[in-house]
Amino acid sequence: MISHHLLLCATPSKALCCPDPAIGAASWDALKRLVRELGLEDPARPEGIVLRTKADCLRLCAGGPILLIWPEGTVYGGVSPERIEPILREHVIGGQPLEEWILKRYQMSNSLKQN
């Protein structure tokens, strides 16, 4: 079962959302490391695993790096390496979005979610 899928627009080919590719790359490295360290990839995790994907573009061309959390449809902006851990701990694990960092919310279908 998949609990969340995290899509991080961190190193886009056209750096419109995040003009400093070093910040995006550092955010991606922090996301990979923390998902692993927090045991979110563990197939035995009762809540389901957390997938992560580095996206080239999430079509929000400002305020990056941008993080989209599926299935909620929550979009975070300014996702620096320092923001990754609070987002994972409070939103992904704790279920409490960090309102002050949210750029947008999409209505998403979770019909792809496995039972």
Disulfide bonds with the S-S distance in Angstrom:
none
